[in-house]
Amino acid sequence: MAILLIMTFVILFMWISLVVTYGSGGVQKGSYLLGITLPTRFRGEPQVTEVLQDYQKAVRGINLLALVCGLLLLFLSDYLSFQFPCLLLWFFAMIQLYQDNVEKYARRLYQVKRQNGWLAENSHVVRIDTALARVGEKGAVSFLWYLPAWVLGGIGVLPWLGPEKSKAFLAAGILCLSVQFLLAVCALAIRKSKPRVYCSDTLANQKLSNVIKREWSRCMLVHSYGVAAFILFLRWRAGQDLSEVFLDGMDLTVSQLFSLLLILGVGCLGTIFSLWRVHKRIEAVREQIDQSLEAKGAEIYGDEDEYWLYGGGTGGGKIPSPGLTEKRIGIGLTFSSSLEGGIAERVVYGLLAVFCLGFFLFFLPFDFADIRMDIQEGTCSIQAASFSCHFALEDVEEIVWVDERPRMSKIGGLDSNRFYLGSFRVKDYGKCKVYLSLEHSAAIRVTTKEETIWFNDDSLEGTREFYEKLLLSY
């Protein structure tokens, strides 16, 4: 039930993100409408209104399709190997569908723009501003500010290298450190990105370039400290023996679910607020500059719609000045100003495919684990997927049939809707080895001189056979 609710939360959050991002395509964003540069005075024209209405109608249809397909993924909540890869596949497939829809109506709006001659007087002017070239990396946050975040993250991860009970938290910590590394790479790309020439006013170019670098690099920095704080929170959570409290006074599943949803919610809201704040600050500066340029009569070089649509002026060639640029639809930065994408996009999708395949192959044995018991030469072996244990029958103190397994929480191993495998803390018994199928509630409890083991078969009859065979051997 917990996994089902968490999946529902994640799917709805991802769906809302898509709806808000691509639903805003038909809303004015600076000088853009549907990603196309269009003067404000032409936006009420009947031809423009017709394109926008058709776009919003198509978006509503995609929204419904995305929601239905996303909710269908809930049927995979019992299978970890399929769950996460299919979730990513759904998300990126929907992104592609939304992108194709944007491209379709952006091209249509661009044709309306060309047919009516609503083009800038000097479209596609590419000019080098020598003063701007000397700006270099000004505006971006110094890398020295990232060092404390990495130190805090390291402080949170290093103590996990020892205790066995913290292996799962160690893996989570290492994943968080990887995210910190990716954030630093993004910040480096922002810092090294070439300043863009927006107009014939050097000071305006410098100010806008600096504010874009400063705000987005700050955003990466804020997220890096947020990840460090999350690592420290995990360490604090792992360092306290809260499971006994949950097991004695609360329903374990509800408490875990509340904690996870709270962490996810706070993290998502923090990310959304940071992105929204950056976007608003840059838009405010851009609006001030536009007003100033209009008053001065400065020449603006903003009509690059063909480069954005086709990757080149006429035949899909290379973009003259590739690199980081702000997205025309949505909030953020992109490495390509063309809808058709490029090498970066293909690399991302390739890595995603490799990751999904690896995730699927790794978890597949756990989703269809076969719990086996084997007794040979006075030793009993229990195995399920890659989890196993062995104990000598002469060390067994008690063998008990249990109709209803007690509540338990994972210390290390797997806890899905189908199996509990690994080390678990069991109510009234402490740390135990667990090999349980959740198809039914019956289990066998074996107590030895050193440990307590819980196991069963995926059928009640098979579990009864395990029990009788163990009693005979004992």
C-alpha positions as MATLAB code, in Angstrom:
seq = 'MAILLIMTFVILFMWISLVVTYGSGGVQKGSYLLGITLPTRFRGEPQVTEVLQDYQKAVRGINLLALVCGLLLLFLSDYLSFQFPCLLLWFFAMIQLYQDNVEKYARRLYQVKRQNGWLAENSHVVRIDTALARVGEKGAVSFLWYLPAWVLGGIGVLPWLGPEKSKAFLAAGILCLSVQFLLAVCALAIRKSKPRVYCSDTLANQKLSNVIKREWSRCMLVHSYGVAAFILFLRWRAGQDLSEVFLDGMDLTVSQLFSLLLILGVGCLGTIFSLWRVHKRIEAVREQIDQSLEAKGAEIYGDEDEYWLYGGGTGGGKIPSPGLTEKRIGIGLTFSSSLEGGIAERVVYGLLAVFCLGFFLFFLPFDFADIRMDIQEGTCSIQAASFSCHFALEDVEEIVWVDERPRMSKIGGLDSNRFYLGSFRVKDYGKCKVYLSLEHSAAIRVTTKEETIWFNDDSLEGTREFYEKLLLSY';
ca = [
       0.000    0.000    0.000;
       2.837    2.394    0.869;
       4.579    1.843   -2.475;
       1.268    2.359   -4.281;
       0.678    5.712   -2.574;
       4.257    6.867   -3.153;
       3.991    5.957   -6.846;
       0.701    7.852   -7.077;
       2.362   10.929   -5.547;
       5.345   10.733   -7.929;
       3.187   10.164  -11.035;
       0.842   13.043  -10.207;
       3.760   15.375   -9.479;
       5.454   14.495  -12.784;
       2.150   14.866  -14.646;
       1.439   18.280  -13.084;
       4.965   19.384  -14.054;
       4.279   18.448  -17.689;
       0.862   20.110  -17.679;
       2.177   23.373  -16.211;
       5.296   23.454  -18.417;
       3.688   22.805  -21.776;
       0.376   24.416  -20.918;
       2.309   27.676  -20.547;
       3.499   27.468  -24.178;
       0.523   29.507  -25.323;
       1.114   32.168  -22.657;
       3.318   35.170  -23.333;
       6.850   34.673  -22.020;
       8.862   37.819  -22.577;
       9.045   38.249  -26.334;
       7.959   34.648  -27.012;
       4.605   33.120  -27.810;
       4.652   29.377  -28.421;
       8.408   29.809  -28.486;
       8.188   32.179  -31.457;
       9.337   35.791  -31.269;
       6.198   37.830  -31.857;
       5.640   41.530  -31.182;
       2.878   42.206  -28.667;
       0.807   44.231  -31.146;
       0.250   41.159  -33.341;
      -0.818   38.723  -30.625;
      -4.499   39.550  -30.860;
      -4.682   38.835  -34.602;
      -7.327   36.189  -35.581;
      -4.712   33.935  -37.209;
      -2.594   33.952  -34.041;
      -5.621   33.319  -31.827;
      -6.647   30.357  -33.991;
      -3.205   28.755  -33.662;
      -3.222   29.244  -29.889;
      -6.707   27.750  -29.523;
      -5.767   24.690  -31.567;
      -2.582   24.295  -29.528;
      -4.414   24.418  -26.198;
      -6.985   21.928  -27.471;
      -4.207   19.520  -28.472;
      -2.497   20.025  -25.094;
      -5.692   19.121  -23.236;
      -5.902   15.874  -25.208;
      -2.260   15.031  -24.397;
      -2.850   15.926  -20.740;
      -5.659   13.386  -20.533;
      -3.623   10.717  -22.340;
      -0.612   11.322  -20.060;
      -2.762   11.050  -16.912;
      -4.464    7.821  -18.011;
      -1.172    6.192  -19.052;
       0.493    7.365  -15.837;
      -2.247    5.911  -13.626;
      -2.018    2.611  -15.517;
       1.532    2.351  -14.173;
       0.060    1.846  -10.705;
      -0.714   -1.726  -11.724;
       3.076   -2.306  -11.794;
       3.563   -1.271   -8.151;
       4.177   -4.900   -7.170;
       7.089   -5.272   -9.586;
      10.159   -3.146   -8.881;
      11.976   -4.252  -12.043;
       9.199   -2.874  -14.266;
       8.054   -0.015  -12.056;
      10.902    2.499  -12.317;
      11.933    1.897  -15.981;
       8.301    2.147  -17.106;
       7.856    5.317  -15.061;
      10.837    6.940  -16.791;
       9.715    5.622  -20.172;
       6.261    7.133  -19.636;
       7.700   10.480  -18.535;
      10.135   10.892  -21.427;
       7.627    9.543  -23.971;
       5.161   12.192  -22.799;
       7.870   14.874  -22.997;
       8.521   13.843  -26.602;
       4.795   13.937  -27.391;
       4.454   17.404  -25.872;
       7.585   18.549  -27.712;
       6.260   17.292  -31.035;
       3.031   19.172  -30.384;
       4.970   22.366  -29.571;
       7.018   21.994  -32.736;
       3.894   21.461  -34.857;
       2.151   24.635  -33.699;
       5.346   26.692  -33.409;
       6.058   26.005  -37.093;
       2.471   26.899  -37.924;
       2.706   30.190  -36.003;
       6.047   30.941  -37.630;
       4.485   30.520  -41.077;
       1.731   32.961  -40.082;
       4.435   35.364  -38.942;
       6.352   35.090  -42.226;
       3.260   35.342  -44.435;
       2.256   38.569  -42.720;
       5.770   40.009  -42.712;
       5.982   40.344  -38.937;
       9.773   39.940  -39.007;
      12.461   42.062  -37.413;
      14.133   44.470  -39.802;
      17.513   42.793  -39.290;
      16.602   39.184  -38.521;
      19.350   36.599  -37.884;
      22.028   39.248  -37.366;
      25.010   37.561  -35.707;
      27.444   40.111  -34.313;
      30.438   39.773  -31.981;
      30.413   42.264  -29.148;
      34.110   42.582  -28.270;
      33.382   44.258  -24.958;
      30.997   41.459  -24.070;
      33.615   38.831  -24.962;
      35.855   40.255  -22.226;
      33.181   39.628  -19.590;
      34.158   35.973  -19.481;
      32.934   34.172  -16.360;
      31.731   37.258  -14.504;
      28.414   36.872  -12.791;
      28.687   33.156  -12.008;
      29.073   31.979   -8.414;
      32.618   30.946   -7.471;
      33.319   27.231   -7.129;
      34.656   27.874   -3.618;
      31.061   28.165   -2.412;
      30.492   24.505   -3.342;
      33.266   23.200   -1.080;
      31.276   23.468    2.202;
      28.364   21.617    0.566;
      30.673   18.765   -0.487;
      32.254   18.678    2.973;
      28.832   18.463    4.640;
      27.823   15.698    2.248;
      31.025   13.802    2.966;
      30.508   14.170    6.727;
      27.094   12.604    6.300;
      28.287    9.677    4.165;
      31.616    8.635    5.756;
      30.153    7.236    9.034;
      27.993    4.834    6.989;
      31.023    2.908    5.764;
      31.063    0.712    8.848;
      27.701   -0.425   10.265;
      25.876   -3.112    8.311;
      22.506   -1.643    9.244;
      23.299    1.482    7.257;
      24.125   -0.057    3.871;
      20.872    1.152    2.347;
      21.496    4.647    3.693;
      25.075    4.486    2.391;
      23.761    3.772   -1.114;
      21.328    6.694   -0.810;
      24.143    8.949    0.403;
      26.412    8.004   -2.495;
      23.543    8.683   -4.903;
      23.093   12.121   -3.327;
      26.817   12.838   -3.680;
      26.496   11.926   -7.368;
      23.676   14.461   -7.669;
      25.956   17.070   -6.058;
      28.598   16.260   -8.664;
      26.082   16.698  -11.509;
      24.976   20.031  -10.044;
      28.607   21.165  -10.011;
      28.997   20.109  -13.659;
      25.903   22.143  -14.555;
      27.308   25.120  -12.661;
      30.597   24.764  -14.552;
      28.724   24.695  -17.865;
      26.855   27.852  -16.856;
      30.111   29.515  -15.809;
      31.907   28.617  -19.054;
      29.000   29.387  -21.384;
      29.647   32.128  -23.930;
      27.869   35.439  -23.296;
      25.125   35.973  -25.821;
      24.684   39.131  -27.874;
      21.103   40.317  -27.431;
      21.288   43.820  -28.861;
      23.538   46.647  -29.986;
      23.847   47.998  -26.420;
      26.974   46.553  -24.778;
      25.951   47.441  -21.221;
      22.569   45.763  -21.685;
      24.276   42.637  -23.036;
      26.642   42.541  -20.065;
      23.935   43.050  -17.489;
      21.626   40.383  -18.892;
      24.457   37.882  -19.406;
      25.720   38.404  -15.868;
      22.315   38.122  -14.242;
      21.519   34.889  -16.124;
      24.821   33.324  -15.078;
      24.521   34.567  -11.518;
      20.937   33.450  -10.921;
      21.244   29.990  -12.496;
      24.591   29.252  -10.828;
      23.062   30.331   -7.504;
      20.184   27.961   -8.184;
      22.636   25.072   -8.654;
      24.394   26.104   -5.436;
      21.161   26.192   -3.434;
      20.290   22.707   -4.668;
      23.774   21.453   -3.772;
      23.318   22.612   -0.163;
      19.819   21.142   -0.194;
      21.235   17.745   -1.171;
      23.882   18.050    1.574;
      21.140   18.792    4.106;
      19.228   15.738    2.868;
      22.330   13.536    3.338;
      22.713   14.804    6.910;
      19.021   14.160    7.516;
      19.433   10.581    6.297;
      22.410   10.159    8.580;
      20.434   11.488   11.554;
      17.529    9.198   10.634;
      19.806    6.147   10.359;
      21.571    6.991   13.606;
      18.399    6.767   15.686;
      16.672    3.525   16.512;
      13.206    4.816   15.612;
      11.894    1.502   14.290;
      11.141    0.184   17.778;
       9.158    3.328   18.536;
       7.154    2.920   15.336;
       6.559   -0.787   15.952;
       5.466   -0.314   19.565;
       3.209    2.699   19.199;
       2.326    3.280   15.557;
       1.600    1.543   12.298;
       4.991    1.200   10.611;
       3.756    1.598    7.069;
       1.868    4.806    7.841;
       4.841    6.361    9.658;
       7.290    5.491    6.898;
       4.862    6.724    4.269;
       4.354   10.036    6.060;
       8.119   10.576    6.353;
       8.760    9.778    2.701;
       5.902   11.922    1.422;
       7.025   14.789    3.664;
      10.595   14.574    2.325;
       9.387   14.342   -1.267;
       6.952   17.219   -0.804;
       9.449   19.557    0.846;
      12.107   18.723   -1.749;
       9.728   19.272   -4.666;
       8.396   22.547   -3.284;
      11.938   23.772   -2.630;
      12.984   22.975   -6.193;
       9.895   24.614   -7.682;
      10.364   27.749   -5.570;
      14.053   28.042   -6.524;
      13.325   27.710  -10.241;
      10.390   30.135  -10.048;
      12.487   32.692   -8.173;
      15.327   32.522  -10.729;
      12.888   32.822  -13.610;
      11.145   35.847  -12.106;
      14.380   37.698  -11.292;
      15.733   37.207  -14.819;
      12.432   38.225  -16.386;
      12.374   41.397  -14.260;
      15.858   42.384  -15.467;
      14.989   41.507  -19.050;
      11.855   43.662  -18.914;
      13.828   46.630  -17.558;
      16.415   46.258  -20.326;
      13.745   45.973  -23.037;
      12.103   49.173  -21.818;
      15.454   50.924  -21.693;
      16.393   49.765  -25.204;
      13.035   50.861  -26.573;
      13.585   54.335  -25.099;
      17.116   54.517  -26.567;
      16.142   53.102  -29.927;
      18.837   50.395  -29.719;
      18.854   47.613  -32.314;
      17.684   44.223  -30.955;
      18.971   40.890  -32.365;
      16.214   38.604  -31.118;
      14.544   37.114  -34.189;
      16.185   33.654  -34.275;
      13.093   31.536  -34.763;
      14.488   29.566  -37.691;
      17.524   28.529  -35.642;
      15.240   27.406  -32.842;
      12.894   25.493  -35.145;
      15.331   23.900  -37.572;
      18.765   24.073  -35.988;
      19.960   26.310  -38.813;
      18.751   29.024  -41.167;
      17.305   26.919  -43.960;
      18.352   23.284  -43.977;
      18.701   21.986  -40.440;
      22.370   22.857  -40.223;
      24.394   23.556  -37.114;
      23.378   26.328  -34.778;
      25.859   29.208  -35.195;
      26.414   29.676  -31.440;
      25.539   26.495  -29.552;
      25.725   26.397  -25.783;
      23.532   27.180  -22.820;
      20.506   29.301  -23.529;
      17.222   29.836  -21.746;
      14.271   27.685  -22.730;
      11.620   29.397  -24.777;
       8.918   27.196  -23.252;
       9.168   26.291  -19.581;
      11.774   27.323  -17.039;
      15.450   26.426  -17.148;
      18.436   26.215  -19.461;
      19.060   24.074  -22.513;
      22.216   23.120  -24.396;
      20.535   23.496  -27.784;
      18.260   26.200  -29.120;
      16.797   23.832  -31.732;
      13.653   21.771  -31.186;
      15.272   18.966  -33.141;
      17.883   18.559  -30.393;
      21.379   17.287  -30.958;
      24.184   15.200  -29.545;
      23.423   16.129  -25.912;
      19.844   14.895  -26.250;
      20.926   11.606  -27.856;
      23.513   11.040  -25.108;
      20.890   11.633  -22.407;
      18.431    9.189  -23.985;
      21.209    6.637  -24.523;
      22.303    6.806  -20.886;
      18.665    6.609  -19.821;
      18.164    3.430  -21.875;
      21.295    1.820  -20.396;
      20.224    2.774  -16.869;
      16.687    1.400  -17.327;
      17.986   -1.868  -18.778;
      20.467   -2.272  -15.931;
      17.798   -1.467  -13.330;
      15.414   -3.995  -14.923;
      17.980   -6.809  -15.068;
      19.140   -6.140  -11.493;
      15.683   -6.217   -9.884;
      14.043   -8.876  -12.080;
      15.297  -11.804   -9.919;
      13.862  -10.148   -6.805;
      10.383   -9.680   -8.316;
      10.129  -13.370   -9.158;
      12.214  -14.817   -6.323;
      11.848  -18.506   -5.540;
      12.282  -19.183   -1.829;
      13.996  -22.563   -1.446;
      14.888  -24.665    1.585;
      17.501  -27.403    1.335;
      18.681  -29.751    4.098;
      21.930  -31.677    3.645;
      24.318  -33.263    6.146;
      22.754  -31.606    9.151;
      22.742  -28.125    7.630;
      19.667  -26.193    6.479;
      20.055  -23.644    3.690;
      17.468  -21.036    2.744;
      17.863  -19.025   -0.435;
      15.826  -16.442   -2.339;
      17.364  -14.566   -5.283;
      20.780  -13.380   -4.020;
      19.830  -13.637   -0.312;
      20.738  -16.785    1.594;
      21.546  -18.140    5.049;
      22.777  -21.422    6.544;
      22.393  -22.902   10.021;
      23.256  -26.219   11.624;
      20.237  -28.214   12.798;
      22.022  -29.046   16.049;
      22.057  -25.308   16.872;
      18.265  -24.980   16.463;
      16.458  -24.196   19.702;
      12.901  -23.781   18.424;
      10.840  -24.304   15.264;
       7.443  -22.585   15.314;
       4.575  -22.350   12.823;
       3.157  -18.791   12.786;
      -0.250  -18.076   11.258;
       0.171  -14.293   11.201;
       3.630  -12.828   10.714;
       4.384   -9.861   13.016;
       5.123   -6.355   11.838;
       8.680   -5.780   10.685;
      10.856   -3.045    9.194;
      13.772   -3.450    6.807;
      17.334   -2.929    8.008;
      19.016   -4.087    4.808;
      17.622   -5.972    1.831;
      14.349   -5.801   -0.114;
      10.842   -4.895    1.024;
       8.416   -4.848   -1.887;
       4.732   -5.667   -2.173;
       5.727   -9.249   -2.994;
       8.700  -10.149   -0.807;
      10.588   -9.305    2.360;
      14.196  -10.437    1.899;
      17.266   -9.646    4.007;
      17.754   -8.281    7.521;
      14.641   -6.933    9.243;
      13.746   -5.673   12.691;
      10.770   -7.741   13.823;
       8.452   -6.691   16.634;
       9.322   -8.463   19.899;
      12.240  -10.319   18.255;
      14.694   -7.606   17.238;
      17.022   -8.105   14.287;
      16.168  -11.223   12.261;
      16.875  -12.779    8.896;
      13.744  -12.767    6.763;
      12.821  -14.693    3.587;
       9.087  -14.156    3.196;
       6.639  -14.171    0.324;
       3.702  -11.829    1.002;
       1.233  -13.989   -0.935;
      -0.053  -15.248    2.435;
       0.526  -14.443    6.108;
       1.818  -17.786    7.414;
       5.507  -18.207    8.222;
       8.034  -20.446    9.932;
      10.166  -19.067   12.750;
      13.440  -20.812   13.473;
      15.433  -19.767   16.530;
      19.073  -20.828   16.749;
      21.755  -20.034   19.283;
      22.873  -17.024   17.233;
      19.858  -15.694   15.307;
      16.163  -15.861   14.463;
      15.036  -16.689   10.924;
      11.618  -16.166    9.347;
      10.735  -17.798    6.031;
       7.940  -19.376    3.989;
       7.046  -20.470    0.461;
       4.889  -18.489   -1.964;
       2.037  -20.956   -1.272;
       0.526  -22.125    2.002;
       0.964  -25.754    0.977;
       4.653  -25.226    0.172;
       5.198  -23.529    3.515;
       3.564  -26.505    5.275;
       5.923  -28.850    3.409;
       8.935  -26.766    4.550;
       7.711  -26.962    8.141;
       7.103  -30.718    8.166;
      10.417  -31.469    6.439;
      12.288  -29.286    8.926;
      10.593  -30.969   11.895;
      11.472  -34.433   10.579;
      15.114  -33.457   10.029;
      15.330  -31.748   13.418;
];
